[in-house]
C-alpha cells in the first residue's frame, strides 16, 4: 500500500482517481485547489504525486518546480496527468520536472501501469 497525493481540480476526475486508487488499497491524499499541494507533500511525504497541469489559478508545473526545489520533496516522483496532448506539450511538461507524462483521457490500465512503475 502506497500513499499517493492527487492534485486535480475537476471533481469527477478527482473522484475517479480516488476510487481507482482505493480499489488498489492505496492511501489517497487530495488537493483540489493546488495551492496547498506543496505543503501537503512536505507534511505527508507521499510515495507518488499525480499532478493535473491545468489547475484553477495555478499551474501544476509551478507546483512541480516548488516540489523539485525543496530538499523535503524533490525525490517524490510526479506523474503529470493532463489534457495537453501535443508533442511539444509533453516535452515542455517533462522539462519542467515531471517524472512521467500521461494525457487525458487515459485508460485505467495505463494509469495503473504508470503508478506501478514508480512504486516498485
Secondary structure, DSSP 8 states (H G I E B T S, - for coil): --EEEEE---HHHHHHHHHHHHHTT-EEEEESSSTTHHHHHHHH--SEEEEESB-SSSBHHHHHHHHHHSTTTTTSEEEEEES--SHHHHHHHHHTT-SEEEESS--HHHHHHHHHHHH-
